[in-house]
Amino acid sequence: MKKVAIAGKTGKEQALQVCSVCGNYSEHNMDTTQCPVCHQKISLRKKDSLQKTWALLITALIFIIPANIYPITYLLKNNTLYPDTIFSGIISLLESDMFGIALIVFVASIVVPVLKLVALIFIALSVQLHWKFSAKKQLLIFTFVDWVGRWSILDLFIISIMVSVFDKGHLLSVYPGVAASSFTIVVISTLFAANSFDTRLIWDSQENQNNKLQDNEYND
Amino acid sequence: MTEHILENQAKSVNIRSISPIWFLPIVAAILGLWILFENITHAKTTIKIHFENAESIIVDKTRVRYKGVIVGTVKKVELDSSNGVNVMVEIESHAKFMLREKTQFWLVSPKASLTSITGLDTLFSGSYINLHPGSGDDVSNFTAVSEQPITIPDNALLVNLKNENAGSISVGTPLFYKKIKVGEVVRVRLDKSDQFININAFIDKKYSHLIKEQTKFWNISGLSANISRTGFDFKLDSISSLIAGGITFSSPRESKKISDNSPFTLFDNIDKSNAGINIELVLNNITNLPKGAGILFKGHGIGRITDIQYSLEKKQFIAHATINPQFSEMINAGSQFWLERTALSFSSIKNIGNLITGDYIGFSPAAKTEQKQKTQHRFIVQQTATPLSPVLSLLLLTDDATGLNAGDPISYKGLKIGNINQLNFAKNGKFIEAIIHINHQYQYLINTSSQFYLLSGVNIKASLKGLEIQVTPLQNLLTGGIGLYNKFPVKKSKKITSINKNTRFRLYPSKAMAKLGKNVFSKPLFVSLLSEQLPSISEGSPVYYHKFPIGEVSHFAIDESGLMRTTLAIKGQYKHLIKKESLFWNISGFKIDAGLSGIKIEAASLLSIAAGGIAVDSAPSNVNNRFKNGAYKLFNSYQDATQPPKKIKLIFDEGYDLQVGTKLRLKGLVVGKISALKLNKKNHVEASVDINPQFVKQVTKEGTRFWIIRSEISLSGAKNLGTLISGIYLNVLPGKGKLTTLFKGEGAAPTLANKNIGLALILVADNAGSTDISSPVYHRQIQIGEVIDKQLSNDASGVEITLNIYPQYAHLIRKNSIFWPASGFNLNIGITGASLKSTSLTSLIKGGINMSTDDNKKLQKVADAFSHFKLKKEFKERWLTWTLAIPKP
């Protein structure tokens, strides 16, 4: 009864859909909205996947600007407030000859979020615009982004520790700045963007392009 | 087929639904746009400030502040091509409006001065640039000022002060009014002419009304220590003024408010500020009056002498003084000033501190009167304090001011009614004028008949005449002064008799003289005395009347009759004391009875000790005080004159220790003394005895017995030991016969001394044993009598011991009483040991006789006088157990 999935073809092509909960695949029909195995909602692709990804990416894109321009921490030392942006923090670390830490902060706070955004945008674009780019490489990039994304929370982790540790009133205190919130939004929105992105769309777009090409050929 | 279906389905999928997730980027976009808008509208302005140097300016760290708010950050520091540094500062948009042409910037760095520590915060936070907004057009290039510009609180009044030097005035020096800080110096600058210091200060708005046209400012900076002989004069207005100096000012009530901003002069001190009233004091001399001497009103300093100058024209010293403003109303025409100087007198020690500090000026305001006194600025300083109430001033004339001091009290019956104000020589040079002040309430005591006399305590006159010491009560000894004597008592209700101001009073040397009145000063009376020998006096020796000198010995001469003539000059005022019955006697020198009984000095007066003297008094009527020619007799003593002693003669077998001067005593009283001793033809000692007149009647009667009392020392006791020291004397037992002058003296006391009256008994014994005269007689160990005599019986068969039983015990002796000797001790030596019995320690030493009466028999009659008893030889124990009750008669 059960239709057997054939390797080398997408589920879509075979009218098969995978349940995201129990992992069983089932036939895709117009009226099937439930997984026959676990009775959870089931669909061919993640609903509005690309749309959600884009929305979250745009949010991240907007917030990454204040996250880098505005001070991420305020250091209150001897009654004077010293604001520090991410970049000024890295520079002051460099000035105090702490290259290792500066590198870590630089990678975790600047390189990783930017790369993540760039990578996701690239993948999303390639899906959107049906670019001919190796689906495998795209998946590789995506997997890396997904893996590295959790580390970009490192900054916020450090800030939260600093805020709680350095709380000596007017003498020495650390307060989170606007950039910290922005950065959090960036990190969370990219995480969700990566999560909401349906990697199968990569192949879908490739296929669509083939179809299109075929269509064009047909048209020609 | 399936493909178709799929295609159809794909188509249906392609119908795009818009996910609500798009809400997120839209919000983000709005936020982003808003931030962008904010950034554009709040764009920071970069300005350039030129500094002399960029010390402690750190890029990105140094802030620009206005009223404590951070309005900018230093972004760049670069060297100026010409001089100094340019500091680029980003000013935040909200502070942009302050960037005007006259806006001032200065660097605030920590500054610690004595009054304040400013910019302490910069110690930690680092220096910052402060901004003070100004007016003008918008500019972006500024030049920093080197110091903080004057910051004046809103609406504060700015005053300009001018002074010759800055003293301890500096920026921040407080201005005080009544020691409340009302303002602050904000700028100290040298005047353009380089002659003055311009001081800008502000007064807080709420105090600005205090500044008036007549306001005077003076410096109260720190500690003003005026070290002079008046002591250390520390003036310290407030601790902060001690540290930072200070300025204070006066605010005269009547003065107008200030109209323009013309500068005030800042004076160095209150004295120079003329805030006090300036007065001139005229002094004759300024001995010990230091510059800076205080002017004290009831001990409170109200002013100070600022300057003393000598006026050559007036030949006076003129002292300029400043009176504190609050006392200015007291200075008017009636005010009095006087010199308070050290007065050391017997009556008081005043202002002894002045010895060290120098004198000061006393002050008293005018007496309260209804009409307002005129103000006056020139006063004459009196030499002594004037009483506050109006006084009666009198002028006394005296020859001799010994013992008088200015300030000594005038007393009337011991009550102080005034004092001596001044002592001067009279114009004619003859007298000394004493100006005395009588207190108002005692003025009624003074009338034309009032007399003043010298009260001076110790009146010591040391002259060739000798030493005259007039002793007055101790109080006067201390106070001295002048006494007032009114012949007629004055009633208080009596109206004050007006006394002519020119009335002169004589000062009498003593009260007695004052009583005598004005004839004190009349001529002396000469009196001649005749005597066999010249008294041991010399010319000038005083003549006393009741120990009061009334004259002196004028000269000596030999009278026609061969007697010595002594002429006395009696002072005029005592003339009346010399009467027909006057009696003169010599009190020359002093009589010293220096015996072992002590030293007795008799002297009429100390002067008479040195110079001798003659005393005069009115004689009793029966004394023949004059020779037939009318001249007075000069007696050797008053006694000689009035009561010549009765002379009697005593004949003694032996002279013993009799001496001239040996006293005769009757019951201890001295009734006479031996005046001469000689051997008569019978080889007896004949003593001439002077019997004092009052005892003549008792002593010079037939039967009177005289015997010599000498010390006797024997084992039984010592008698009359006192005579060892005081010498022997003659005891007198008056007799009852006729008056006579010849007596027989006895060498020892008669057998029955007058005190040994009692019951006489005679004990018959074989021998006298240890019994001795005065050995006691005991009954139950109580002495009831004593042995008064012991002698052999007529036939020498035994000894007769005479006892005297004291009268109170006479009834104890009954006819059957037993006597036994108590003498010595009873030593029993047996096998059991030795026992020593002694009745008493006295009896052990003195011996004695015991008496007891048998209680087995009836009480018998009392023994008669001179009845005979036998003295038992043996003693029986049972005698001691007798307990016979003998009732008192």
Interface residues (C-beta under 8 A of the other chain):
Chain A: A15 M30 L44 K47 D48 Q51 K52 A55 L56 I58 T59 I62 F63 I65 P66 N78 N79 T80 L81 Y82 I185 S189 S196
Chain B: T2 L6 Q9 S12 V13 R16 S17 I18 S19 I21 W22 L24 P25 V27 A28 A29 L31 G32 I35 K61 R63 I70 D121 F124 S125 G126
